[in-house]
Amino acid sequence: MAELVPVQPFDMIVFGATGDLARRKILPALFHRWCDGQIPQTSRILAAAREDMTTEEFLERAREFINGAKGEDKWSAFCERVSYTPVDAKGEAPGWGALKSALDPQASKARLFYLALPPSIYGSVCAAIAAHGLNTPGSRIVLEKPIGHDFHSARLINEAVGQAFDEDAIFRIDHYLGKETVQNLLVLRFANMLFEPVWNAAGVDHVQITVAETLGAGKRAAYYDRAGALRDMVQNHLLQLLCLVAMEPPASLEGDAVRAEKLKVLRALRLIGPDEARTGIVRGQYGAGLIGQEAVEGYGEEVGEATRTETFVALRADIDNWRWSGVPFYLRTGKRMATRRSEIVIQFKPVPHDVIQADAGRLQPNRLVIRLQPDEGVKLMLMTKDPGPGGMRLRYVPLNLSYAEAFEADYPDAYERLLMAVVRGNLALFMRRDEVEAAWRWTDAVIAAWREAGLALHPYPAGTDGPPQALQLMARDGRDWYDGHES
């Protein structure tokens, strides 16, 4: 096994440290990296939020989300690296002086700012960081999605952040890009001669990308009702997965080499107009139903009023370039679905001529299934002969790589990997400004098209796979959604 690349000591300042994101994801990720020896002893984590509390009180709250299996000694040593300072992140005076006093004595360290905050205040926080002289040369900043709610707001946020930080110091995080199987997609494509010759319109019939959640809007209802499934999931997560599937081989896996190829894909996405929207987009909203054996409310009841916000969207996207001309990409995401799963399905074209006798069984095209969650793995479906005498009988079987079964050691979760990429200054797994804005241009056009087309909002019961109209979207093209099972 390759040794872990050492990192230099750093100070990480987490704004919004008392929020759910910081407590459930960021702090546990840092703790696990500490336990695995990736965080140098002299590194510090400076938590900042508006609440007035001591470091001890902050750590007591944080402990609820930390895996105790690592041991008390590890936790105690980690706590010595953590301090809490009450700071009004919007830039008002209280707290900023104390934060500056804590940081200045070690100004030569790499300084990383993590904004676990609403994107609407990214600009004011960055202005305050600059005004108080905290962004030393080499400082980096991490921004959570969504970057805005449309192209115009995204550009304003990017310009405001860019006043304080250079583009190569801005890390726009999408946790899907930190998943093991997402990164393995690059290895599958570019380190195996088996796939690249057929990874194009000559070999691929279509691509499906599904991100299904069993959860409802929950605590995010106020935000979600302003965003909807398209803005919340398609504009970032699903388009990023599409880019990794569709991009040309980069010159290297360095940050800008990868991001330049992803940008080309986004710019080649065909804009969807009202006519295409009528046949190529399905919007839905979940009603009351069952998740497992538990009865759950519909979206309107969760939000507290009737609303036109989509909690499900399925659409066909087309990429107008040499590699993918004529190959549809079907994107689907929804809340309160039957199962929680995220996967990419590459459906290859059928063999041009069937030489097997008709009674041997139905030939099915090869299919590569890349499962991102919940059980990460890769499965390649092949036709083979059913063993035994009695003639030729065909069976559709998988070559299956399950990460849980194939690798004995635990591997880092997405946030752990992405945080260490920030520490190392590796930009490859983060979105560049022009990527974000290109994705919003396409997304804005989709929203404008479905509004002009007057698309209906189709109901579906919680605990199902979305509205039946989504099946019709695929059926019109003579195709079916992959349901996670092999026929």
PyMOL commands that set and color helices and strands:
alter all, ss='L'
color gray80, all
select helices_A, chain A and resi 20-35+55-63+68-70+72-79+96-106+119-131+151-162+167-169+175-178+180-190+196-198+218-246+255-268+274-280+299-303+358-360+403-406+414-424+433-453+469-475
alter helices_A, ss='H'
color red, helices_A
select strands_A, chain A and resi 10-15+44-49+82-86+110-115+140-144+170-173+204-212+281-287+289-291+294-296+312-318+328-334+341-348+367-373+377-385+394-402+457-461
alter strands_A, ss='S'
color yellow, strands_A
deselect
rebuild
show_as cartoon
